[in-house]
Amino acid sequence: MKLMAERQCKGDKEFKREGHSRMKVALVLGGGGARGLAHVGVLRTLEQEGIPIHLIVGCSFGALIGAMYAQMGRVRLVEERIYQFMQTKIYANLGIRHLQNGSPIFSDDPLRQFLKGVKNWVMINLLTRRAALLKGERLGRAIAYLVPPGDIRDTQIPFACLATDLVSGQPYLFTDGDIQLAVTASSTIPGYFPPVEYRDRKLVDGAVSYNLPIRFARLLGADRIIAVDVHPELEIETEFSNVMDILLRTKSITANILTEEIAAGADVLIAPPIKEYNWFEFDRFREIIRAGEEAARLRLADIRQLTSSPGEEEIRHPRLPGRTRRRRRIVSGNAS
């Protein structure tokens, strides 16, 4: 605890000594699989309208899109890279197309699909021998293709991303170091891909702990938050035929309520209408991007009001404050 408090004080002093005012506007991008392509549409609108963004914080697919934009600096380049990626063998080898072809164990939610597969005895045998259904190298190659290599500290726009440490049960925030490693950890869906072993940690999808890392944008100095929530709305269900159905439903309820509570902390919340899209329907990327663009335009008046203060300026990376709060300890570090 003392170490983290010391780091916070040190970071605040260094940041002020650099002569910068407090960071103004942060864009927080949540997880949601293919639904996260809506982030690209939101970024397109913000870029076209000249909305200043001083920091991007993402988790899961939001970390991927955020890292691409923070590195490339132009939405057009992000879209081109995504389109090119979907024509590659790297994308084909991810197994996404297998999901799209209607595998019986896959439906609308990663964990729901994964757990339903346990009903199959062949799957049970597989799960007792392996840490994941797919090899981690597949995800790593995909991230390496999509995200230009480099250090998080050197991105065109300040960037951070969130993962979850299975060992400590705590969120882990990447603020510098290897950006590809950080995004891979933040995007590792537990069960599908093995945890990313980093130092003494086993890291998985940041959405496991915070699907919208608004809190961490605040800790990095942002006082105005635009958040993009792409998690699906909780649908009404009336049939629960077995224990698995009930357990999955309770998990969904908990996650939905937690995300809604977290989302309330945003100054402007953009929630694209993407519930009709499955988390693995990347082939519908143009539709999903358009949905994000239109949703952002509907909130432009609020966004303009939020960002209308004078004195906007380019801001370099702040040091991570590393603040702690009651009941949950925040673990932070770098990917070097």
C-alpha positions as CSV (number, residue, x, y, z in Angstrom):
1,M,0.0,0.0,0.0
2,K,2.8,2.4,0.9
3,L,4.6,1.7,-2.3
4,M,1.5,2.5,-4.4
5,A,0.9,5.7,-2.5
6,E,4.5,6.8,-3.0
7,R,4.2,6.1,-6.7
8,Q,1.1,8.2,-6.9
9,C,2.7,11.2,-5.2
10,K,5.8,10.8,-7.4
11,G,3.7,10.6,-10.5
12,D,1.7,13.7,-9.6
13,K,4.9,15.7,-9.0
14,E,6.6,14.7,-12.2
15,F,3.4,15.4,-14.2
16,K,3.1,18.9,-12.7
17,R,6.8,19.6,-13.1
18,E,6.4,19.0,-16.9
19,G,4.2,22.1,-17.0
20,H,1.0,20.4,-18.1
21,S,-2.5,21.2,-16.9
22,R,-4.6,18.4,-15.7
23,M,-5.6,16.1,-18.5
24,K,-9.0,17.1,-20.0
25,V,-10.8,14.5,-22.0
26,A,-10.4,10.7,-22.0
27,L,-12.1,8.2,-24.3
28,V,-12.9,4.9,-22.6
29,L,-13.5,1.9,-24.8
30,G,-15.2,-1.2,-23.4
31,G,-15.1,-4.8,-24.4
32,G,-17.6,-6.7,-26.5
33,G,-15.9,-8.8,-29.2
34,A,-17.0,-7.8,-32.7
35,R,-19.4,-5.3,-31.2
36,G,-16.3,-3.4,-30.3
37,L,-15.9,-2.5,-34.0
38,A,-18.4,0.2,-33.1
39,H,-15.5,2.0,-31.4
40,V,-14.1,2.6,-34.9
41,G,-17.3,4.4,-35.9
42,V,-17.2,6.5,-32.7
43,L,-13.6,7.5,-33.4
44,R,-14.5,8.4,-37.0
45,T,-17.2,10.8,-35.8
46,L,-14.9,12.4,-33.1
47,E,-12.1,12.8,-35.7
48,Q,-14.4,14.3,-38.3
49,E,-15.8,16.8,-35.8
50,G,-12.4,17.7,-34.4
51,I,-13.2,16.6,-30.8
52,P,-10.0,16.6,-28.7
53,I,-9.0,13.3,-27.0
54,H,-6.1,13.5,-24.6
55,L,-6.1,9.9,-23.4
56,I,-7.5,6.5,-24.5
57,V,-8.1,3.7,-22.0
58,G,-9.5,0.4,-23.2
59,C,-10.0,-3.2,-22.3
60,S,-10.6,-6.3,-24.4
61,F,-11.6,-5.3,-27.9
62,G,-11.6,-1.7,-26.8
63,A,-7.9,-2.0,-25.9
64,L,-7.3,-3.3,-29.4
65,I,-9.1,-0.5,-31.2
66,G,-7.7,2.0,-28.8
67,A,-4.2,0.9,-29.3
68,M,-4.5,0.9,-33.1
69,Y,-5.8,4.4,-33.1
70,A,-3.3,5.6,-30.5
71,Q,-0.5,4.3,-32.7
72,M,-1.8,5.2,-36.1
73,G,-3.6,8.5,-35.4
74,R,-6.1,8.2,-38.2
75,V,-9.4,6.2,-38.3
76,R,-8.9,5.5,-42.0
77,L,-5.7,3.6,-41.3
78,V,-7.4,1.6,-38.6
79,E,-10.2,0.6,-40.9
80,E,-7.8,-0.3,-43.7
81,R,-5.8,-2.5,-41.4
82,I,-8.9,-4.3,-40.1
83,Y,-10.1,-5.0,-43.6
84,Q,-6.7,-6.3,-44.7
85,F,-6.5,-8.5,-41.6
86,M,-9.8,-10.2,-42.4
87,Q,-8.3,-11.4,-45.7
88,T,-5.4,-13.1,-44.0
89,K,-4.7,-16.6,-42.9
90,I,-4.0,-15.2,-39.5
91,Y,-7.7,-14.3,-39.2
92,A,-8.8,-17.6,-40.6
93,N,-6.7,-19.5,-38.1
94,L,-8.2,-17.7,-35.2
95,G,-11.2,-19.9,-35.6
96,I,-13.8,-17.1,-35.8
97,R,-15.2,-18.4,-39.0
98,H,-15.9,-21.7,-37.3
99,L,-18.0,-19.9,-34.8
100,Q,-19.9,-18.1,-37.6
101,N,-20.6,-21.4,-39.3
102,G,-22.8,-22.4,-36.4
103,S,-20.9,-24.6,-34.0
104,P,-23.4,-25.9,-31.5
105,I,-21.5,-24.8,-28.5
106,F,-21.4,-21.1,-29.6
107,S,-24.2,-18.5,-29.3
108,D,-24.3,-15.0,-28.0
109,D,-21.8,-14.6,-25.2
110,P,-18.2,-16.0,-24.8
111,L,-18.6,-17.4,-21.3
112,R,-22.1,-18.7,-22.0
113,Q,-20.8,-20.5,-25.1
114,F,-17.8,-21.8,-23.3
115,L,-19.8,-23.2,-20.3
116,K,-22.5,-24.7,-22.5
117,G,-19.8,-26.7,-24.3
118,V,-19.0,-28.4,-21.0
119,K,-22.2,-30.4,-21.5
120,N,-20.4,-32.3,-24.2
121,W,-18.2,-35.1,-22.7
122,V,-15.6,-34.7,-25.5
123,M,-15.3,-31.1,-24.4
124,I,-15.0,-32.1,-20.7
125,N,-12.1,-34.4,-21.6
126,L,-10.4,-31.5,-23.6
127,L,-10.9,-29.0,-20.8
128,T,-9.3,-31.3,-18.2
129,R,-6.1,-31.5,-20.2
130,R,-5.6,-28.0,-21.5
131,A,-5.7,-24.4,-20.2
132,A,-7.7,-23.2,-23.2
133,L,-9.5,-24.3,-26.4
134,L,-7.1,-22.4,-28.6
135,K,-3.4,-21.7,-28.6
136,G,-2.3,-18.3,-27.4
137,E,0.0,-17.9,-30.4
138,R,-3.0,-17.4,-32.6
139,L,-4.2,-14.3,-30.7
140,G,-0.7,-13.0,-30.4
141,R,-0.2,-13.2,-34.2
142,A,-3.5,-11.4,-34.7
143,I,-2.5,-8.6,-32.3
144,A,0.9,-8.3,-33.9
145,Y,-0.7,-7.8,-37.3
146,L,-3.2,-5.2,-36.2
147,V,-1.2,-3.2,-33.7
148,P,2.0,-1.6,-34.8
149,P,4.9,-2.5,-32.5
150,G,6.3,-0.1,-30.0
151,D,6.2,1.2,-26.4
152,I,2.9,2.5,-25.0
153,R,4.7,5.6,-23.9
154,D,5.5,6.5,-27.6
155,T,1.9,6.4,-29.0
156,Q,0.6,9.4,-30.8
157,I,-2.2,9.7,-28.3
158,P,-1.6,8.7,-24.6
159,F,-2.9,5.1,-24.1
160,A,-3.4,2.6,-21.3
161,C,-5.2,-0.8,-21.2
162,L,-6.6,-3.0,-18.6
163,A,-6.1,-6.8,-18.0
164,T,-7.1,-9.0,-15.1
165,D,-4.6,-11.0,-13.0
166,L,-5.9,-14.5,-12.1
167,V,-3.3,-14.9,-9.4
168,S,-4.3,-11.9,-7.3
169,G,-7.8,-11.4,-8.6
170,Q,-7.0,-7.8,-9.3
171,P,-7.2,-5.5,-12.3
172,Y,-3.8,-4.8,-13.9
173,L,-3.2,-1.6,-15.8
174,F,-0.6,-1.3,-18.5
175,T,0.7,2.3,-18.9
176,D,4.1,1.6,-20.6
177,G,6.1,-1.2,-22.2
178,D,5.3,-3.5,-25.1
179,I,2.0,-2.4,-26.5
180,Q,1.4,-5.7,-28.4
181,L,1.9,-7.7,-25.2
182,A,-0.4,-5.4,-23.2
183,V,-3.2,-5.6,-25.8
184,T,-2.9,-9.4,-26.0
185,A,-3.2,-9.7,-22.3
186,S,-6.2,-7.3,-22.2
187,S,-7.9,-9.3,-25.0
188,T,-7.3,-12.8,-23.8
189,I,-10.8,-14.4,-23.4
190,P,-10.5,-16.9,-20.5
191,G,-11.2,-20.4,-21.7
192,Y,-10.6,-19.7,-25.3
193,F,-7.0,-18.5,-25.0
194,P,-4.6,-19.4,-22.2
195,P,-3.6,-16.6,-19.7
196,V,-0.7,-14.4,-20.7
197,E,2.1,-15.2,-18.2
198,Y,3.8,-11.9,-17.3
199,R,6.3,-11.8,-14.5
200,D,4.5,-13.5,-11.6
201,R,1.0,-12.9,-13.0
202,K,-1.4,-14.8,-15.3
203,L,-3.3,-12.1,-17.2
204,V,-6.7,-12.4,-19.0
205,D,-9.3,-10.1,-20.5
206,G,-9.7,-6.8,-18.7
207,A,-13.4,-7.1,-19.0
208,V,-13.4,-9.8,-16.4
209,S,-12.8,-7.1,-13.8
210,Y,-13.9,-3.8,-15.4
211,N,-15.7,-3.9,-18.8
212,L,-15.6,-0.1,-18.9
213,P,-12.3,1.1,-17.3
214,I,-13.6,4.6,-16.4
215,R,-12.1,4.5,-13.0
216,F,-8.6,4.1,-14.4
217,A,-9.0,7.0,-16.8
218,R,-9.7,9.1,-13.7
219,L,-6.7,7.7,-12.0
220,L,-4.5,8.8,-14.9
221,G,-5.7,12.4,-14.5
222,A,-8.7,12.7,-16.8
223,D,-11.5,14.8,-15.4
224,R,-13.9,14.4,-18.4
225,I,-14.9,11.0,-19.7
226,I,-16.5,9.9,-22.9
227,A,-17.2,6.2,-22.6
228,V,-18.4,3.8,-25.3
229,D,-20.3,0.8,-24.0
230,V,-20.8,-2.1,-26.4
231,H,-21.8,-4.8,-24.1
232,P,-25.2,-6.3,-25.0
233,E,-28.4,-5.5,-23.1
234,L,-29.7,-8.1,-20.8
235,E,-32.6,-9.8,-22.6
236,I,-35.7,-11.2,-20.9
237,E,-35.5,-15.0,-20.3
238,T,-38.2,-17.2,-18.9
239,E,-37.0,-20.7,-19.4
240,F,-34.3,-22.2,-17.1
241,S,-34.3,-25.9,-17.7
242,N,-31.2,-26.9,-15.7
243,V,-28.5,-25.8,-13.3
244,M,-26.2,-24.5,-16.0
245,D,-28.9,-22.2,-17.4
246,I,-29.5,-20.7,-13.9
247,L,-25.8,-20.3,-13.3
248,L,-25.2,-18.6,-16.6
249,R,-28.2,-16.3,-16.0
250,T,-26.9,-15.2,-12.6
251,K,-23.5,-14.5,-14.1
252,S,-25.2,-12.3,-16.8
253,I,-27.2,-10.4,-14.3
254,T,-24.2,-9.6,-12.2
255,A,-22.1,-8.5,-15.1
256,N,-24.9,-6.4,-16.5
257,I,-25.6,-4.6,-13.2
258,L,-21.9,-4.0,-12.6
259,T,-21.4,-2.6,-16.1
260,E,-24.4,-0.2,-15.8
261,E,-23.1,1.0,-12.4
262,I,-19.6,1.7,-13.8
263,A,-21.1,3.3,-17.0
264,A,-22.9,5.9,-14.8
265,G,-19.5,7.4,-14.0
266,A,-19.0,8.7,-17.5
267,D,-19.7,12.3,-18.4
268,V,-21.0,11.2,-21.8
269,L,-22.0,7.6,-22.5
270,I,-22.3,6.4,-26.0
271,A,-24.1,3.1,-26.3
272,P,-24.4,2.0,-30.0
273,P,-27.5,-0.1,-30.9
274,I,-25.5,-3.3,-31.5
275,K,-27.5,-6.0,-29.7
276,E,-28.4,-7.7,-33.0
277,Y,-24.7,-8.5,-33.6
278,N,-23.0,-11.5,-32.1
279,W,-19.7,-11.1,-30.4
280,F,-17.9,-13.1,-33.2
281,E,-19.6,-11.5,-36.3
282,F,-16.5,-9.6,-37.5
283,D,-17.7,-10.1,-41.1
284,R,-20.4,-7.5,-40.4
285,F,-17.7,-4.9,-39.5
286,R,-19.0,-2.2,-41.9
287,E,-22.5,-2.3,-40.3
288,I,-21.2,-2.3,-36.8
289,I,-18.8,0.6,-37.5
290,R,-21.7,2.6,-39.0
291,A,-23.8,1.9,-35.9
292,G,-21.0,3.4,-33.7
293,E,-20.6,6.4,-36.0
294,E,-24.3,7.2,-35.9
295,A,-24.5,6.7,-32.1
296,A,-21.7,9.2,-31.6
297,R,-23.4,11.7,-33.8
298,L,-26.5,11.5,-31.6
299,R,-24.4,12.6,-28.6
300,L,-22.4,15.3,-30.4
301,A,-24.2,18.2,-28.6
302,D,-23.2,16.7,-25.2
303,I,-19.7,15.9,-26.4
304,R,-19.2,19.5,-27.7
305,Q,-20.4,20.9,-24.4
306,L,-18.0,18.6,-22.5
307,T,-15.0,19.6,-24.6
308,S,-15.7,23.3,-25.1
309,S,-13.4,24.6,-22.4
310,P,-10.6,26.9,-23.6
311,G,-7.0,26.1,-23.4
312,E,-7.0,22.6,-24.9
313,E,-3.5,21.5,-25.6
314,E,-1.6,18.4,-26.5
315,I,-0.7,16.4,-23.4
316,R,2.1,13.9,-23.0
317,H,1.8,10.7,-21.1
318,P,1.2,11.2,-17.4
319,R,2.8,8.8,-14.8
320,L,0.3,6.3,-13.4
321,P,-1.0,7.7,-10.1
322,G,-1.5,4.1,-8.7
323,R,-4.3,5.2,-6.3
324,T,-5.9,2.6,-4.1
325,R,-9.5,2.6,-2.7
326,R,-11.3,0.5,-0.2
327,R,-12.3,-3.1,-1.1
328,R,-10.3,-3.3,-4.3
329,R,-6.6,-3.0,-4.8
330,I,-5.4,-1.7,-8.2
331,V,-2.2,-3.4,-9.5
332,S,-0.4,-1.4,-12.1
333,G,2.8,-1.8,-14.1
334,N,4.4,-1.9,-17.4
335,A,4.9,-4.5,-20.1
336,S,8.7,-4.1,-20.6
